Amino acid sequence: MFHSKTPPMVHIVSVVKRVSPTDLGVLITGESGVGKEVIARRIHSESLRCDQPFVKINSAALPDNLIESELFGHHRGAFTGATATRKGLVQTAHRGTLFFDEIAELNPESQNK
């Protein structure tokens, strides 16, 4: 997967190998387009959770008024338009990996939720 032998890539590979077998939350930072999702998928694939779901959340596409429903689900009739009970993305990723892409695009109130 990682073919570069540059010092930064060697460091990234060593960090991936260290965190993959743990049950820790991981924050991956970097400019848009540098491969944060690739790193997250690599950590997932080398983790004890690899046989569980990898759920990517495009934070920029989550409407502020529906973020709680998208993340945590809702019951039928909970709000106008909720015609069926739906589990949220957090429950979908249960025991797997939840990857928030572009989380900085969420407003601060939504980030707190």
C-alpha angles and dihedrals in degrees: 000000000000110000101168119102094195115130094249092052092045087053092049091050091051092050091048090052091049098049100036097078093046130084093229128128111246128210113205114192133184146111120302111280099022095114107264091149091050089054092046092051091048091052089048093048092052095043133092085252094062093112091053128076125291105210118191118200116199097211093191090061096052111103112226092232093054103037095104092049092048094048101037104021129230143238124247110276094017089126139353108296096022095125095159140026110261130186117228131240092258091058091043089058093046109148089001134076127295112200118192108201118200093001090167087069090070116091113251093255091055091046089057091054 
